Amino acid sequence: MKLTIELILAIIGAVGAIWAIVVYFLPPFQEYKKNYYFWNKQGRGPYDEETIEQATKYYIRPKYSLSDSSEEFEPRGFSPERKDLFKAVDLFLLKDSKHRHLFVLADSGIGKTSFVLNYYAYNARRPTLKRQKIAIVPLGISNANEWITKAASSDVSVIMLDGLDEDIDAINNFEKRFEDLMERCQGFKKIILTCRTQFFPNERRIPLLAGIQRIEPVAAGEKKDYELERYYLSSFNDDEVKQYLNKRFLDADQKKRALELINKIPLLSARPMLLAHIPDLLEVDQEIKYSYQVYEAMINAWIEHESSKKVSKTDLRKFSDHLAIDLYLNQRTRRAERIPYEQLSELARQWNIRMEQWELSSRSLLNRDADGNYKFAHRSIMEFLFVRQLVENNEKCFGVYLTDQMILFLQEMLEVQVADLEKHHVTALTSSFLIDAILHKDFSKIKSNDRLDLLVIS
């Protein structure tokens, strides 16, 4: 009996010692894994630690379909062919086939960049034997080619090119830039590109071939060039919305109010980027019918939050509007919709904003990248602010080509329809007189075919 008790005590003591060792060494090991995940040479590119951490917070793994769900009647992600995007990309990276290139397409705000950052994080945390050597490169930055070259000269085998629709060269000449990117990346085993669906005039204009000849034997009837697979990101369905809310809100009352708001405004669940700002929208005391009203509420909440730091609401609003115009009009000069801090602070002085009193927070609609450049947290925020200035008669916005998202905002704000949404570029309204006429629904002095004064460029 005594021996049994001593044996039990010895076992308990051993278990306690082992547990103490685990408790002592586990945090440093977890920190090591985290540092490895952020700082290893798998190529997190210009993204800093905070950006990746913010992107992975509250994240819900997305679904995809093989057809464009935005063309379907139901926008809430109920297509029966929806599948787990991460699992599909896992298989894509593992299989050797005629497909080395993958297009991940979606509307604005659906989560293309979030997918890239979260898949990178997911892959980095996988066991060594299953882990791919991945590099991520945002194409909206001016030195994207340098990051591609850096990745190509390392042991990276998979490159993820994010935001083809934000690439200045692709905007100017898509065919030439696409060919250039494919040539630069032909040394990688797999290439994944993300892009807005509406960047292409229609589905037929989305490339089917990479323009790179296959090096393996080609069977009779098969294409000689590598083909591009195409996945369309799906919006959340009701179950995924509830998953997000369960992660986002601990308070049951807030969760209930958020769900009620989402049921009233379906576009929130259709765009996870907007869903992320639902805490701010819960404080809005107005009926929201259009997407631009959601953006207005988001920006108002941001201004309310930031103005507590001794910067007036009026100046912040003026700063945001001017910055959106400056970033969009000078994208070709800077080769990116970003601005270095030195230029930002100089503009702020011109607009009577003292930047030294303003520290950007994690809730800010402005982000700073690893190179110290500033941009809006999402491109659609800049697009909304630009169009808002357009309809408010800011002449700097006249005669400027609009993006697909800008056209949609303009449609909503003016409650009119642009005749042909399958065209790629539309120029803005060219006179304040015309804007005033549209806003007041008075077309008596305007010819019927000039009511919008929009020039469609094929």
Secondary structure, DSSP 8 states (H G I E B T S, - for coil): -HHHHHHHHHHHHHHHHHHHHHHHHHHHHHHHHHHHHHHSTT--TT--HHHHHHHHTT----EEESS-GGGSS--SS--TT-EEHHHHHHHHHH--SSEEEEEEEE-TTSSHHHHHHHHHHHHHTS-GGG---EEEEETTSTTHHHHHHHHHTTT--EEEEE-GGG-HHHHH-HHHHHHHHHHHTTTSSEEEEEEEGGGSSSGGGS-SEEEEE--S---TTS-SEEEEEEEEE----HHHHHHHHHHH--SHHHHHHHHHHHHH-THHHH-HHHHTTHHHHTT--S---SHHHHHHHHHHHHHHHHGGGS--HHHHHHHHHHHHHHHHHTHHHHTSS-EEHHHHHHHHHHTT--GGG----TT-SEEE-TTSEEEESSHHHHHHHHHHHHHTT-GGGTT-EE-HHHHHHHHHHHT---S-TTSSEEE----HHHHHHHHTT--TTS-GGGSS---EE-
